[in-house]
Amino acid sequence: MSADTDAASVGGPEDRTAGGVGLATSGASRPEPPGEGPRWRLGDRIGSVEVLAGLLILLVVFREPLAAALDTPRVQTWTTVFVSIMVQAVPFLIFGVLLSAVIAVFVPRSFWARALPRHPALAVPAASAAGVVLPGCECGSVPIAGSLIRRGVTPAAALAFLLAAPAVNPIVLTATAVAFPNNPEMVLARGLASLVVAMVMGWLWLRLGRTDWIRMPRRPELDDASRGRAFWGAVRHDVTHAGGFLVLGAMAAACINVLVPQRWLQTLADNAWLSILALALLAVLLSLCSEADAFVAASLSQFSLTSRLVFLVVGPMVDLKLIAMQAGVFGRRFALRFAPTTFAVALLVAAGVGAVLL
């Protein structure tokens, strides 16, 4: 019996761990072996479920002051803008993510070599025209463009598709026609200006772009031998990655919407050139989905048709959520160069087309 007692008191690491916390207390006075820290840490037991439970408890405890704070008009406006952007964007983001995963996993690289012209300068207008047949918005075009680059498509063509698809697809053009029933020329002007901007940006990338500006995140899930697992891994990655940046962009757009006084718009509308610049900046700040922006532009009746065309061309190509998503998919160095250049080209082309057609 004494031998058993001695074995229980000495106990190796296996005995201590197998016996749980109760047996460990018998040897609590003994120091830990050199170089070996405590076997249990509080942080090791706290995960996302515990954090969510803690937040729910805090919401219950502080529900009354939170309800009073959320009852203010500005907070309600912020919530309305944020939720509207998310509701508009999420379905098309999911559509784009699914299509992106299909392109990344199931479409062979040889397909793009056959579908697009071999010469990069000719591939740019072909990719721009492909946006006409793909219903979607800018939230979905970002992950699709990322998958095109991964599948071997020249970045210039993929970026041209990224800019053209949200602005020239049938859903957007139909919504524009409905929003401007007395100005059918707005549909032609929007489609033409958007295609020109997409092609100009593609050709500019061929001339001035550098491959090291694009830092595509590593995608180990696409290396899986099973196509089914690779597909769902790609979907989970894009939803988490692009969706997080979408939330940040929507939050920033909602904050701008609340902080900018509405009376400033009327003052700017009285000056022709300032009104063009003002609506271009407003399109960036509002971050509207391309399927809904035509109705917002139609409501800005104090502005000229040309300035509203600039709003419709700039918005689907450069806005807060798009800049954030492009930074997440292609890298910050890319976004810091691509977004300002696209803004300048879109503003100039839209103003020129508006001066001719409107």
C-alpha positions as CSV (number, residue, x, y, z in Angstrom):
1,M,0.0,0.0,0.0
2,S,2.8,2.4,0.8
3,A,4.2,1.9,-2.7
4,D,0.9,2.8,-4.2
5,T,0.7,5.9,-1.9
6,D,4.2,7.0,-3.0
7,A,3.3,6.5,-6.6
8,A,0.2,8.6,-6.2
9,S,2.0,11.4,-4.5
10,V,4.9,11.5,-6.9
11,G,2.8,11.0,-10.1
12,G,4.3,11.8,-13.5
13,P,2.8,14.2,-16.0
14,E,0.5,11.5,-17.3
15,D,-1.0,11.0,-13.8
16,R,-1.5,14.7,-13.2
17,T,-3.3,15.3,-16.5
18,A,-5.3,12.2,-16.4
19,G,-6.6,12.9,-12.9
20,G,-7.8,16.4,-13.7
21,V,-7.6,19.4,-11.5
22,G,-8.3,17.5,-8.3
23,L,-5.2,15.3,-8.4
24,A,-3.1,18.3,-9.5
25,T,-3.8,20.1,-6.2
26,S,-2.0,17.4,-4.2
27,G,1.3,18.5,-5.9
28,A,0.5,22.2,-6.0
29,S,3.4,23.0,-3.7
30,R,5.9,21.5,-6.1
31,P,7.4,23.9,-8.6
32,E,6.8,23.4,-12.3
33,P,9.6,21.7,-14.2
34,P,12.1,24.1,-15.7
35,G,10.9,25.7,-19.0
36,E,7.3,24.4,-18.5
37,G,4.6,27.0,-17.9
38,P,1.1,26.5,-16.6
39,R,-0.9,23.9,-18.4
40,W,-4.1,26.0,-18.4
41,R,-4.6,29.6,-19.3
42,L,-7.8,31.6,-19.2
43,G,-7.3,32.9,-22.7
44,D,-7.1,29.3,-24.0
45,R,-10.8,28.8,-23.0
46,I,-12.2,32.0,-24.5
47,G,-13.4,31.8,-28.1
48,S,-15.9,33.5,-30.3
49,V,-18.9,31.8,-28.5
50,E,-17.7,33.1,-25.2
51,V,-17.2,36.6,-26.6
52,L,-20.7,36.6,-28.2
53,A,-22.2,35.4,-24.9
54,G,-20.4,38.3,-23.0
55,L,-21.7,40.8,-25.5
56,L,-25.2,39.5,-25.2
57,I,-25.0,39.8,-21.4
58,L,-23.8,43.4,-21.7
59,L,-26.6,44.2,-24.1
60,V,-29.1,42.8,-21.6
61,V,-27.6,44.7,-18.6
62,F,-27.3,48.0,-20.5
63,R,-30.4,47.7,-22.6
64,E,-32.1,50.9,-21.3
65,P,-29.3,53.4,-21.9
66,L,-28.5,51.7,-25.3
67,A,-32.2,52.0,-26.3
68,A,-32.2,55.7,-25.4
69,A,-29.0,56.3,-27.3
70,L,-30.3,54.5,-30.4
71,D,-33.5,56.5,-30.4
72,T,-31.9,59.7,-31.6
73,P,-32.7,60.8,-35.2
74,R,-29.0,60.7,-36.3
75,V,-28.4,57.2,-35.1
76,Q,-31.6,56.1,-36.8
77,T,-30.5,57.7,-40.1
78,W,-27.1,56.0,-39.7
79,T,-28.7,52.6,-39.1
80,T,-31.1,53.1,-42.1
81,V,-28.2,53.9,-44.5
82,F,-26.0,51.1,-43.2
83,V,-28.7,48.5,-43.4
84,S,-29.9,49.7,-46.8
85,I,-26.3,49.4,-48.2
86,M,-25.9,45.9,-46.8
87,V,-29.3,44.7,-47.9
88,Q,-28.6,46.0,-51.5
89,A,-25.1,44.7,-51.6
90,V,-25.1,41.3,-49.8
91,P,-27.2,39.3,-52.4
92,F,-24.9,40.5,-55.2
93,L,-21.8,39.9,-53.2
94,I,-22.9,36.3,-52.6
95,F,-23.7,35.9,-56.3
96,G,-20.3,37.2,-57.2
97,V,-18.6,35.0,-54.6
98,L,-20.3,31.9,-56.0
99,L,-19.4,32.8,-59.5
100,S,-15.8,33.6,-58.4
101,A,-15.5,30.2,-56.8
102,V,-16.8,28.5,-59.9
103,I,-14.2,30.4,-62.0
104,A,-11.4,29.6,-59.6
105,V,-12.2,25.8,-59.2
106,F,-14.1,24.5,-62.2
107,V,-13.0,26.7,-65.2
108,P,-9.6,25.6,-66.6
109,R,-7.0,28.1,-67.4
110,S,-7.1,27.1,-71.1
111,F,-10.7,28.4,-71.4
112,W,-9.6,32.0,-70.8
113,A,-6.8,31.6,-73.4
114,R,-9.5,30.7,-75.9
115,A,-12.2,33.1,-74.8
116,L,-10.1,36.3,-74.8
117,P,-7.9,37.6,-77.6
118,R,-4.2,36.7,-77.1
119,H,-3.1,40.3,-77.4
120,P,-3.7,42.2,-74.1
121,A,-4.8,45.4,-75.8
122,L,-7.6,43.5,-77.6
123,A,-8.5,41.5,-74.5
124,V,-9.4,44.7,-72.6
125,P,-12.4,45.7,-74.8
126,A,-13.5,42.1,-75.0
127,A,-13.5,41.8,-71.2
128,S,-15.3,45.2,-70.9
129,A,-18.1,44.0,-73.3
130,A,-18.5,40.8,-71.2
131,G,-19.9,42.9,-68.4
132,V,-23.0,43.5,-70.6
133,V,-24.2,39.9,-70.2
134,L,-23.4,39.4,-66.5
135,P,-26.1,40.8,-64.1
136,G,-24.4,42.0,-60.9
137,C,-23.0,44.9,-59.0
138,E,-19.7,46.2,-57.9
139,C,-19.6,44.1,-54.7
140,G,-19.7,40.9,-56.8
141,S,-17.3,42.1,-59.5
142,V,-14.3,42.5,-57.1
143,P,-14.0,38.8,-56.1
144,I,-14.8,37.7,-59.7
145,A,-11.9,39.9,-61.0
146,G,-9.6,38.4,-58.4
147,S,-10.5,34.9,-59.6
148,L,-9.9,35.9,-63.2
149,I,-6.4,37.1,-62.4
150,R,-5.7,33.8,-60.5
151,R,-6.9,31.8,-63.5
152,G,-4.3,33.5,-65.8
153,V,-6.3,36.4,-67.3
154,T,-4.2,39.5,-67.8
155,P,-4.8,42.0,-65.0
156,A,-5.7,44.7,-67.5
157,A,-8.6,42.7,-68.9
158,A,-9.8,41.6,-65.4
159,L,-9.7,45.2,-64.1
160,A,-11.7,46.4,-67.2
161,F,-14.3,43.7,-66.5
162,L,-14.4,44.9,-62.8
163,L,-15.2,48.4,-63.8
164,A,-17.6,47.6,-66.7
165,A,-19.8,44.8,-65.2
166,P,-21.5,46.9,-62.5
167,A,-22.4,49.7,-64.9
168,V,-23.4,48.2,-68.2
169,N,-25.3,45.0,-67.4
170,P,-29.0,44.8,-68.4
171,I,-30.3,45.2,-64.8
172,V,-28.5,48.5,-64.2
173,L,-29.4,49.9,-67.6
174,T,-33.1,48.9,-67.2
175,A,-33.2,50.6,-63.8
176,T,-31.7,53.7,-65.3
177,A,-34.4,53.8,-68.0
178,V,-37.1,53.4,-65.3
179,A,-35.6,56.2,-63.2
180,F,-35.3,58.6,-66.1
181,P,-38.4,57.9,-68.2
182,N,-38.3,61.3,-69.9
183,N,-34.5,61.2,-70.6
184,P,-33.8,57.9,-72.5
185,E,-30.5,59.4,-73.7
186,M,-29.3,58.9,-70.1
187,V,-29.2,55.1,-70.6
188,L,-27.0,55.5,-73.7
189,A,-24.8,58.0,-72.0
190,R,-24.3,55.9,-69.0
191,G,-23.5,52.7,-70.9
192,L,-21.2,54.4,-73.3
193,A,-19.3,56.4,-70.7
194,S,-18.9,53.4,-68.5
195,L,-17.5,51.2,-71.3
196,V,-15.0,54.0,-72.3
197,V,-13.8,54.4,-68.7
198,A,-13.3,50.6,-68.3
199,M,-11.3,50.3,-71.5
200,V,-9.2,53.4,-70.8
201,M,-8.3,52.1,-67.3
202,G,-7.4,48.7,-68.8
203,W,-5.1,50.2,-71.4
204,L,-3.6,52.5,-68.8
205,W,-2.8,49.5,-66.7
206,L,-1.1,47.9,-69.7
207,R,1.0,51.1,-70.1
208,L,1.7,52.1,-66.5
209,G,0.7,49.2,-64.3
210,R,3.1,47.0,-62.4
211,T,2.5,43.4,-61.3
212,D,4.0,44.0,-57.9
213,W,1.3,46.5,-57.1
214,I,-1.2,43.6,-56.9
215,R,-0.7,41.4,-53.8
216,M,-3.3,38.6,-54.1
217,P,-3.8,36.8,-50.8
218,R,-2.6,33.2,-50.7
219,R,-5.4,30.7,-51.3
220,P,-4.4,27.3,-49.9
221,E,-8.0,26.0,-50.0
222,L,-7.8,26.1,-53.8
223,D,-4.9,23.5,-53.8
224,D,-7.2,20.8,-52.3
225,A,-7.5,17.7,-54.6
226,S,-11.3,17.6,-54.1
227,R,-13.1,20.2,-56.2
228,G,-16.1,20.2,-53.9
229,R,-14.0,21.1,-50.9
230,A,-12.0,23.6,-52.8
231,F,-15.2,25.3,-54.0
232,W,-16.7,25.7,-50.6
233,G,-13.4,26.7,-49.1
234,A,-13.2,29.5,-51.7
235,V,-16.7,30.6,-51.0
236,R,-16.1,30.8,-47.2
237,H,-12.9,32.7,-47.8
238,D,-14.4,35.3,-50.1
239,V,-17.6,35.8,-48.0
240,T,-15.5,36.4,-44.9
241,H,-12.8,38.5,-46.5
242,A,-14.8,40.6,-48.9
243,G,-17.8,40.8,-46.6
244,G,-15.7,42.2,-43.7
245,F,-14.5,45.0,-45.9
246,L,-18.0,45.6,-47.2
247,V,-19.2,46.1,-43.6
248,L,-16.4,48.6,-43.0
249,G,-17.2,50.5,-46.2
250,A,-20.9,50.6,-45.4
251,M,-20.2,51.9,-41.9
252,A,-18.0,54.7,-43.3
253,A,-20.6,55.6,-45.9
254,A,-23.3,55.8,-43.2
255,C,-21.2,58.1,-41.1
256,I,-20.6,60.5,-44.0
257,N,-24.3,60.4,-44.8
258,V,-25.1,61.6,-41.4
259,L,-22.4,64.2,-41.0
260,V,-22.8,66.1,-44.4
261,P,-25.4,68.8,-44.2
262,Q,-28.1,68.6,-46.9
263,R,-28.1,72.4,-47.4
264,W,-24.6,72.2,-48.9
265,L,-26.0,70.3,-51.9
266,Q,-28.3,73.1,-53.0
267,T,-25.4,75.6,-52.8
268,L,-23.2,73.4,-54.9
269,A,-25.9,72.7,-57.5
270,D,-26.0,76.4,-58.5
271,N,-22.5,76.1,-60.0
272,A,-22.2,73.9,-63.1
273,W,-18.6,72.8,-62.5
274,L,-18.8,72.5,-58.8
275,S,-22.0,70.4,-59.2
276,I,-20.2,67.9,-61.3
277,L,-17.4,67.5,-58.7
278,A,-19.8,67.5,-55.9
279,L,-21.9,64.6,-57.3
280,A,-18.8,62.7,-58.1
281,L,-17.6,63.0,-54.5
282,L,-21.1,62.3,-53.3
283,A,-21.2,59.0,-55.3
284,V,-17.9,58.0,-53.6
285,L,-19.3,58.8,-50.1
286,L,-22.8,57.3,-50.5
287,S,-21.5,53.9,-51.7
288,L,-24.8,53.0,-53.3
289,C,-25.4,49.7,-55.2
290,S,-25.4,50.2,-58.9
291,E,-28.9,48.7,-59.2
292,A,-30.3,51.5,-57.0
293,D,-28.2,54.5,-57.7
294,A,-30.2,55.7,-60.7
295,F,-33.2,56.3,-58.5
296,V,-31.1,58.4,-56.1
297,A,-29.7,60.4,-59.1
298,A,-33.2,61.0,-60.4
299,S,-34.2,62.4,-57.1
300,L,-31.4,65.0,-57.2
301,S,-33.4,67.1,-59.6
302,Q,-31.7,70.4,-58.6
303,F,-28.5,69.1,-60.4
304,S,-28.0,69.0,-64.2
305,L,-28.2,65.8,-66.2
306,T,-24.5,65.9,-66.9
307,S,-23.6,66.1,-63.2
308,R,-26.1,63.3,-62.5
309,L,-24.4,61.2,-65.2
310,V,-21.1,61.7,-63.5
311,F,-22.8,60.4,-60.3
312,L,-23.9,57.3,-62.1
313,V,-20.6,56.6,-63.8
314,V,-18.3,57.3,-60.8
315,G,-20.4,55.5,-58.2
316,P,-20.1,51.8,-59.5
317,M,-16.4,52.3,-60.1
318,V,-15.1,54.2,-57.0
319,D,-16.8,54.4,-53.6
320,L,-15.8,53.8,-50.0
321,K,-16.8,50.1,-49.8
322,L,-15.2,49.4,-53.2
323,I,-11.9,51.0,-52.1
324,A,-12.0,48.9,-48.9
325,M,-12.8,45.7,-50.8
326,Q,-10.2,46.3,-53.5
327,A,-7.6,46.9,-50.7
328,G,-8.6,43.5,-49.2
329,V,-8.5,41.5,-52.4
330,F,-5.7,43.2,-54.4
331,G,-3.7,45.0,-51.7
332,R,-3.4,48.5,-50.4
333,R,-0.7,49.6,-52.8
334,F,-3.1,48.7,-55.7
335,A,-6.1,50.5,-54.2
336,L,-4.1,53.7,-53.4
337,R,-3.2,54.0,-57.1
338,F,-6.2,52.5,-58.9
339,A,-9.0,54.3,-57.1
340,P,-7.8,57.9,-57.6
341,T,-6.9,57.3,-61.2
342,T,-10.3,55.7,-61.9
343,F,-12.1,58.6,-60.2
344,A,-10.3,61.1,-62.4
345,V,-10.9,59.2,-65.6
346,A,-14.5,58.5,-64.8
347,L,-15.2,62.1,-64.0
348,L,-13.6,63.5,-67.2
349,V,-15.1,60.9,-69.5
350,A,-18.6,61.2,-68.0
351,A,-18.5,65.0,-68.2
352,G,-17.4,64.8,-71.8
353,V,-20.1,62.3,-72.8
354,G,-22.7,64.3,-71.0
355,A,-21.7,67.5,-72.8
356,V,-22.2,65.7,-76.1
357,L,-25.3,63.6,-75.5
358,L,-27.1,65.4,-72.8
